[in-house]
Amino acid sequence: MCGIVAYIGEKNAYPILIKGLQRLEYRGYDSAGVALLNGKLNIYKRKGKVSDLIDFVGENNVDGTIGIGHTRWATHGKPDDVNAHPHISGNGRLTLIHNGIIENYALIKKALEVEGHTFNTETDTEVLVHLIEEIQTREKLTLEEAVRVALTKVVGAYAIVVLDKEDPNKLVAARKASPLVIGIDENGFLLASDATPIIEHTKKVVYLNDEEIATVRRDGTFEIRTIGANEIQTPFIHELEMQIERLEKGGYDYFMLKEIHEQPTTIQDAMRGRLNAVDSWIKLGGIEENLEKFKDAERLIIVACGTSWHSGLIAEYIFEDLARIPVEVEYASEFRYRNPVITDKDVVIAISQSGETADTLAALELAKQKGAMIYGIVNVVGSSIARLTDAGSYIHAGPEIGVASTKAFTGQVTLLTLMALSIAQKRGTISESYFKKLTQEMEQIPHKVARVLEKCNTQIEYISGEIKNANNALYLGRGYSFPVALEGALKLKEISYIHAEGYPAAEMKHGPIALIDENMPVIVIATNQSAYEKIVSNVQEVKARQGMVIAIVTEGEKEISKLADYSIEIPETEEPLTPLLSVIPMQLLSYHIAVMRGCNVDQPRNLAKSVTVE
Ligand code: M6R
């Protein structure tokens, strides 16, 4: 995690760095810092958010047209002023920002201590900047060469930018397993963990690849080499399509609320040009080009983390139900270390909003080595997963900035549903009439999501007030609603800090039922068409133990509504599509509860949006 940003050019660096850090704050927000060079090197760093850094800098000297900045999610060393980046080398010449982890830092540190280096922080990053300094001075190398040699000695993940006090005309950057984008402006260069700090300056970017080192110069020239010292002759310059308004709150109090309300549009965007219900077709580039692989797949293995893993679980139900392909859904962090059986008849699908999640990336690399075709369902264009996969589809949800994932989840589920339908049609495992019905219904989903947002918000806000002081909550669902229960519980936990568990409703009687009393809100997703009577019984079981039931039901439903303390009605749809509607009340409930409890909805404690460390 951590966000890094750097600038060299004709403009004042400080405002560019600060704005960039604010955009990158979703990646980590326990401390922030900048280093600016203008004859003298000024470094300002502070525990807390970027706003704390701004207050700390105050009226101090922020001159300089070259600088680097960092917003941190602590891995090595507690979040405080000292451990905040940038870090400085022993002789005070080099300053460095880093996103990632240097795994062998302890060994390197010991060796450097023998050479006389002393360290002021507990970080792995300080060790790296000392190592570069040691190599630069001992071997009398240029900065880029010293960085290159140092990185051959390092094990781990990094995106770094190094500033040399004695050379104000260049910055050196490198990456391995942590993202780094170079923006090419008319008057200079911006380097950042993603394109969001760059977009308002230029649309021209180069995505640095793993084990590449870039040197950008004040005179507008740049070059990229590999760690093996080979020059990349013509780096590919991408044209960004991102819209700047999508990076602002647009009148909402929080990004999360904005993103919840964007869902009618983002679901539509995920389907745009890919679905035609009238003529009964679905076309997804990545699927069409690899049709035989998908048709003949003996197994789909889905790897993901967090909310994206929940989308994967929904996909398991849909793919098995409609396309009749066995599916396994794996936590990427477990999959990568347990010597899984993978063959070239498997298709491995990675789901990731950021496209940078370290565990998901590593799981994919493993699957690729073992010969499986790897497919990506990703939001961030040009991200590492998008570039690693053999094929894939973007969900086109636009930047998701709230740490709690909302529109990315519905985008993923939309796309996975289209994939399952398309493959089912091609495999002949779905009747044409059911295919048509489902595609017609898919086209209605954006309107139905809009209706849920419009109709249910006030009621959900009221219910939130009733349960905001609970210490625990239970989420139950069966079939397609079970992953939605997991997602509802995760949303509540991460932004309101209320302990919550998601369970298959029928599993309740195997343990969790012991927890139920009048203080336990039980959120039941009861939109099932199949097994409806069974979910009615589950609600009765909760009520018999005085639990407070908040039921999500289909409009017009009577039986559960009579039993429940509160029932939230959502429009009827085909059962495989219900998660796209039933998750919306889950998102609103956790949002309102978090606001009422005074939590920072967009930046919950201890979390970061993009988990680029193990
Ligand atoms: O970017 P990814 O989809 O790979 O991220 C995976 C998880 O870190 C992410 O979904 C996390 O669980 C969210 N904070 C959930 O809201």
Residues whose N, C-alpha, C, O or C-beta is under 5 A from the ligand:
A	BS01	M6R	C305 G306 T307 S308 I351 S352 Q353 S354 G355 T357 V403 A404 S405 K609 V611
